[in-house]
Amino acid sequence: MTATAADTTELPDEAATPFRQRLIDGLAVSIRERGYRETTIADVVRHARTSRRTFYAEFASKDECYVALLYTTNEKMRRRIEAAVDAKAPWQRQVSQAVEAYIGAVASDPAIMLSWIRELPALGTVARTVQREAIDAMTELLLRLSDTEEFRRSGAGPLSRPLALLLLGGIRELTATTVEDGGDVRDLTEVATQAATALLAPRN
């Protein structure tokens, strides 16, 4: 992938153009149907109901379009989680709210989440950069959510960065495996909540 693809993650405002968003949405449809590896630019423009010329006016490659899709997907998930958590609720309830929001986001589009976890790494150096930025952003969200008055008063927080990464990585792998096996990720809500609660529980 070219350096331009990496720039996409730094300029999310570019996603505002109508044709760009149509192409991103077209790629998402094709991934749901055939996966990213099997998707072609012809598939993307067909679903977007536009042309190759329009595609290349917005993106230098299929990979660059993919990066834009994953950026917006991750951003929507973070916003969904943050909006779901009531900072004044008991800390256990806040954990449940965050987990339920994450599971809900995955359940709403499991094919994209599975592609994010399984197919993105094959893109090489740029993929590692995109993945690291996304994981760092999600980790920062977990640290921020667990560093509130309610968590501190109960002795349950904040999470350390290593524990946040451990929790995030474990839940991501569990969701990916479940989707691959044809399971319902919503069935993971209880175990994921238990794991997060256990990691955050006050230590005497």
Steps between C-alpha positions, in 0.01 A plus 500: 500500500615853436572763762173663400311218669668575828410868462132403487506407868631845587238690299158363598329817375569378146229237553237774473479502119191315371683291239768403750242378749311310229821320407578419862147365540536304176815335630322409824220330305749296300694397811177371651437300185846365413762626743767759433750279317246393239356849454604689187472866414234397250297364792543823694389729217210269416365519853571874515328548164782708370805461272863400521591858410308621804669236716848610399407864552442413865739214572835390361423131561258250647720486809466874554122472484519212750703710742237775479224248570678359803579847632135604491386164643735529794405862562129414504564217745692725740226762489235235558680364805569842649139611450366185667687540827342698784792629706275543804378139504660238727829386348372148435213644298739720303701189410182329381401803294839515329505128422142502374579794271808324361314174442212693345737671257656169397161329470377777270772422244695183590652452154676837515631432849628158396671654197657764725650234728591231246555667161655836585834355623568360151544854365846530655668809646213743451262243649712483814490878527123515457445213741729651762330839476157338536604289798669798664184709455281226650745450785492872578122481509510213753749690714284811492177315579657325798657818639190666644388599846275195528780257413753669727260523793432125479866414456422330170693727268663624302616217275869483429603508135620135502169383648304710250695342212451153648127555530463650153711233332318217672154625413600572139634147452195348666265693273700411188499129587128509571420666166726254315318209663160640405404588855306799631736756654221619726541175691840632610356790697495319833849349483654823371333694781627249754855528367496880500349513849760258632786708360358818653391359836655672802798318650524478877 
